[in-house]
């Protein structure tokens, strides 16, 4: 069954690539295809984190604000002369802190994920605006701007990093106890707890992982724009959830994986790029994104009911 | 079995739907003569602001008068979407458009994308919101020309108008644009500069409403509550002054007690001036900018000598 779904996604992606290739003479150029992977990476990091959160049956609405917040921390540290590695560490640390806060409130205090992350979504955005006084942070060393365009075996750094992190997430979920416990918690949290899994600890860890993904995304975004905007990452939660769900994950938890999310991210990226090349208005793109999300959830619901029928 | 069917059916339906949608579009549009057509892209922040609609429509109208010129309009769905705008420019470079006229969402964030256009040899005309030139040259990026009004002068015109209407005394509020936006900073600075000549005028509030009518509505409602004896408000664009005017209209405060000044002279705002809903707006000329932008881009392509900077005139429109 899982195979069929993934083949379905690969087929959609292939069909979209074929269709856009026929309609736009530049779509299938190497330059453009590399561009797509480069462009989706930013939302990709966030979506990978979102995947593990959704696997436990949770949700993280704070990702977009966290991307902005970690980016601001990265840029502010650079401007204050901390140097590249130290600033990166601070950036990642700030992402982990937001994630840990989410995780603590959800796993240990037992508050609903939707509410907690809605709260941190507002708080992280407010903090970004407060730190920067609403202005973009600029005047970054030239080395930062070069980072995002670093070439790694023909891929840009963001693209290469996205592929690596997808692989890592896939491997962790598939081959480690950590991964198996996460599926178990998402499948039936009480059963997982009864069988001795430290549910709180693992639930906390998935939000920390999501925070890590946001920090990577935030740093790359800063590098791409050579400045940090407090308003960055707007609507990323919607795009990330859309990619994860499109990739076959169930919002109820327990089902989904990194390769599905990768395909989901790619499908959204190909749609966006293809529409852009064909000069289809971005308003259509938003409508299409909404329709696709609903279609994917519909498919999910139908296949779940099918599972019960079988 | 049902599961298999849906799992296959939904992606297939989806793909077919997208395909049909795209085919319909491509059938509808006439096949352009790719070899001869010069394609000029206009990248503006959003199209839910009439200012950019006027600008891009004027460019399209001008293009329609010239053989072999096509205008491609690109806009994002949010005025804060800096990365989205960069990606649009990247896509335009991939499409090998002949020139790009751009109103940057963010004066700095756009610089890496402009550098890529430079590297691809595609001329870039900067309209309205000016890129940060010092940082651009430090990053090795440049634009071929800049077209815009001097926002500082416009702000000063607004300040002088308010000072004159108030007779040099009173309480004034400012509704600001998106923080860090060049136009937002300069309009406010020009306005404050003009008020320096009238020490009897006090600026009681200056708040960010992000160029947005709805936000301005809410903020102005609060402002009126906080300062019941407010005498004037200057909004850094027309959308915001129209939002403030709507809030004033719903309140018990009489329309005549507050002098309301906007900026941009959009069609709706000019009508509002004539009907007395607002007092004045500063006229930038988006249509002229669009037309000039297109012509400059074509001049650069034809290697005709072009000015580095074109200043589009401003004026106060009042009743």
Interface residues (C-beta under 8 A of the other chain):
Chain A: X1 X4 X5 X8 X9 X11 X12 X15 X16 X19 X20 X23 X24 X26 X29 X31 X32 X35 X39 X42 X133 X134 X135 X136 X138 X139 X142 X145 X221 X224 X225 X226 X227 X229 X230 X231 X232 X234 X235 X271 X273 X276 X277 X278 X279 X280 X281 X282 X283 X286 X288 X292 X295 X296 X298 X299 X302 X303 X305 X306 X307 X309 X310
Chain B: X1 X2 X3 X4 X6 X7 X8 X10 X11 X12 X13 X14 X15 X18 X19 X22 X23 X25 X26 X47 X72 X74 X75 X76 X77 X78 X80 X81 X82 X83 X84 X86 X87 X88 X90 X91 X94 X95 X96 X106 X108 X109 X111 X112 X132 X135 X138 X139 X178 X179 X180 X208
